[in-house]
Amino acid sequence: MWISPLQLARLGIQGMNGRNLAIIGRYNDRRLFPLVDDKLQTKLLAREHGIPTPHLRFVFRQQHEIRNLEKYLADLPSFAIKPARGSGGKGILIIRRHGQGKFIKSSGGILDLPALRRHLSNILAGLFTLSGAPDAAFIEDLIELDSRFAGYSHEGIPDLRIIVFRGYPIMAMLRLATHASDGKANLHQGAVGVGLDLATGRALKAIQFNRPVQVHPDTGRPLRELHIDGWRDILLLAARCYEMTGLGYLGADIVLDGVRGPLLLELNARPGLAIQAANGQGLRPRLGHLETRAAVPCMPEERVLYAIKAFAVPLQQKRFDRPSVSLQPSV
């Protein structure tokens, strides 16, 4: 079903051109982009600010460094290989287990050691960067799935995307991996996006490929049951990324580790707009509301409390009511 630009405007939908010119162009200094475009820089910066991230194991910057790859992997039962400047989840390889020269992906696919070397070589050659420029690759620990997410994510780990504007969290969704997304929590590749009430962390609505869904397509688990406890602490972690980067508009991707709790996965200075479809609401009213505030409180806690009060979804607008399952990050 088609919808006119006028109708989209009435719904408060933020378009890409407006986002790029009026929001990103105004609030994001381009000299700060490398802090988030390079995932290695982001991890190091987060460490300086006391923000937890998945444990970094190895970094590869030159082709010759991957010759002895098997020695690096010998003591790692599972791991993730990522490009430092990849985009859209491209180039990320998740290995759940390995042995006898065989590496099992989260989707069940099998790779051998030469295939892993080729993948790392492609990363270093810039195959997964937007510009095609040479890149770095790194290996980090996998996230431990919290047992309370069983049935909500298939062949992968779910993560949270929280949009932060002028230091205020303004919209959030949970991204659930599917078989179609190859175990990755990427909406463009087929993951499920679940919009979350900013005040409570309760599910509002869910989509896959921009179409509403009621249950997880692979497991059949009802998505209306989702509710994330410890929600204010997660919002606070996202809000702190404003001080960490200086970016006025960003997307914070946070994963809930079953052992360590909330971890910052990465940041994005140009976060996508599909979060609006997942929430069934537009970003423009919230952006406009915060643009009228003259000063930004210096304490992230103040900004989180204000956002919770300002952007709570009225009861009559909630898509999923009375969730019965509570998902609380372990601490």
N, C-alpha and C positions, 0 to 999 in steps of 0.2 A: 504494500500500500504506500503510495506516494504522499508526501506532505509538503506544503508550500513553505517557502522561506518566511513568509509572514506568520504562519502558524508556529514555526520553529521559534521565531522571535518571541511570540506570545508565551511560549512555554519556557522561555528563558534559556534556550539552548545556546551555548557558546560555540561559535563556528571557528574553523581553523584559522582563517585569515584574521579575524578579530583577535583571536588568541595570540597570534604571532606579532601583530602590529601593536595592539593596545595593551597587552599584558606582558608577553615575553620581551618585546622590544622596549617597553618602558621600565620594567622592574628587574630584568635580568641583565646585568652588565656582562657583555660578551667575554671580557677578560677572565671572568670567573667560570666559564663553561668547562675548561679543562679539568676543574676540580671534580666534576661529576661525569664528564664524558669518558674519562679514564678511570675505570673501576679500581685500579691499583692505587691511584691518588686518593680516591674516595676512602678506601680502606685505611690508608695511612692517616688521612685527616681525621677519620672517625676515631682512630686509636688515640690521637692527640686530645680529642674532646671527650674521651671516656665513653664513647658510644660503642656497644658491643657489635661485632661482625663475625661471620664464620671464620674459623682459623685458617690463616694463609700458610700453605706448606712450601710451595716452590714457585719460582718465577723463571720464565724462559724468554730471552730477548734475542738470541742468536741461533741460527739453524744447527750449528754444531753441538749445542747444548742438549739436544734431544737424542743424541746417539746412545747415551746410556740410560734411556728412559726406564728400562726395567728395574734398574737399581733404585731409582726414586720411588717407584711404585711398590716395591717389594713388601714394605711394612704398612701399606695403606689398604685396608680391606675394602674400602669404598672411597670415592672422591668425585669431585667435579672439575672439569677442565673448562676454562673460560677465556675468551679474548678480552684484553684490557679495554678495547674501544669498540667492541661489538654493539650492535643495536637490534632491538626487537627480538631478543633471545637467540639470535643466530650465532652459531659457533659454539654454543654451550653443549657440553657432552657430560651426561651423568652416568657414572659407572657404579652399580650397586654391589657387585662382587666380581672377583676374578680368581683364576687359578689355572695352572697348566697352559699358560699362554692365551687363555680365552677371557675376554672382558664382557660382562653381561650388563647391558644398558637397562635403565629403569623400565623401558618398554618391552624388555625381554630379548631384544636383538643382541647378536653376538658379534664382537669385533676381535681381531687378533692384534698383536703388538705392532706389526707394520702399519695396520690401519690407524692405530693411535698416533704413531709417528707422523703419518701423512696428515692427519687432522691437525696436529700441532704445527707442522710445517705450513699448512694452509693458513692457520691463524697468523703466524709470523710474517707470511707473505702479504697479509692484508686482505685476505679473501672476504672477511666478515666485517670490515670497516666500511663506512659510507663513502670514504674517499679512495679506498683501495691502497692507502699508504701502509707501509710496514707497521706491524703491531707487536705487542708483547702478549704472552700467554701465561696463565698462572693456574696452579692446582690448589684447591682448598678443600677443607673437610665438608662432607655432606651434612645436611640438616637431618636430625633425628625426628622422625614423624611422631607427633604426640598421638597416643593411642585414641584420644577422643576425637581425632579427625578421621578415624577409620570409616571408610565408606563415603567420605566426602571428596576425596581426591584419588584419582586412579593413576597408578604408575608414576607418581611424582609427589612433590611437596607443595601444598598451597602457600600462597603468600598474600600479603595485604598491600594494596596501593592506596596511599593517602595523599591527597592534594593539599599542599601548604601554600597559603598566599599571605604575604607580609607577616609570616611567622604564625599564622592561624591555620590549624587544620580545618578544611572546609568541606571535604567530601571524601568518602572512603568506599572501597569495595574489597571483597575477598576473591582471589582468583584460584580456581580449582583445576588441577591438571586432569586431562582426559586421554583416552587412547588416541583420539584424533589429534591432540596437541603433542603427541609423542612424550607424554609425561612432563611437559613444560607448562608452567602457569602463564601462558601467553594467549591473550584473547584472539589475536589475529590468526593463530595457529589452531584454534578450536577449544581453548580452555573455557570454562564456565566463569562468568563474572557475577558475583552476588553483591548487590548494593547493600550497604550497612547504614543503619541509623547512627548519625554522628554522636548522638547523646548516649546511646545504650550499647552499640555494637550488635544489635539484632538485625537479622535479615529483613530486607524490604522487598526485594525483587531479584530475579536471576535471569541471565541471558546466555545463550551460546550462539555464535555467529549472528549476533544482533537480534535473535528471536527469543521470546520468553520461554523459559523452561521451569518446570515445577520440581523435577527430581534430577539427580545426577545421571547423565546419559549412559554411563557404564555400570553403575552400582545400583541405581534405582533408589538411592537414599533421598528422602524428602528434604529439599533445601530450606524449607520454611523453619526447620528445627534449629538452624544455626544461630548461635549466640556466643559471642566472645567475651568472656569475663576479663578482668584486668584491663578494661578498655581505656581508661584514662591514662594509665601508664604507657600504653602503646601510642596514644595521641601525643603524649608528652615527648616520647622519643622522636616522633615525626616533627614536632614543633621545634625541637632543639636543633634540627638540621638547618634552620634559618640562620642561627648564629654561626653554625659550623661553616656554612658556605657563603653567606651574604646574598644568596639568591632570593628574590622576592616571590618567585613563582616556581614551584618544583613539585615533583612527584617522589615520594619516599616509598620504597619497596621494602617491606618488613616481613620477615619470616618468623614463625613461632616454633622454636626448637623445643623438642620434648624434654631436653635436659637443661639447656641454658636459658630458655625463655625467649623473649623477643630479641631478634637480631636484625640490624640494618643490612639488607642485601645489596642495594645500590640506590643511587639517586638519579633523577632525570630532570634536566633543565627544560625539556620540551615534552612533558607528559601528554599522552594521547587523551582523546575526548570521549572514548567509549564508556568511561566511568559514568557519564550522564545517562546512557541507555541502561546501564546496570542499576542505577538508582531511580530511574523513571523521573528524573528532575534535571533541570539545567543549572549550569554553573554561574550564569550571568547575574542573577539576583544576589548571590553570595559574594561574588567579586565586587559588584557595585556597592553593596552594603559596606564592605571593608575599605573600599576606596574613599568613602566619606569620613572615615575615622582619621583624625588629624595625626595622632601619635600612636606608635606601636608600643605596648607595654614591654618593659625590658625583661620581665620574667616569663619564661615559657608557660609556667603554671597558670598565670593570669590569662594568657591568650587561649589556652585550652579550655578553661572554665567559661570564658566569654563565648567561644565557638559552640560549646555544648549547649549553652543557653540560647544562643542566637539561631542555631541551625538544627535544633531538634525537629524531627518530623512529626507533625500533628497526628494524633491517633487515627483520625479518619483517612489519612493518606497512606497508612502502612499497608503494604501488600501481603506480608506474611504476619499473622497475629499469633501471640502466645507460643513462642518457641519453647520446646520441651527439653532440648539438649543444650547444655552449657559447656562451652569450650574455653578452658582457662589455661593460659600458658604456664608451664611449670617454672618454678623459681628455685 
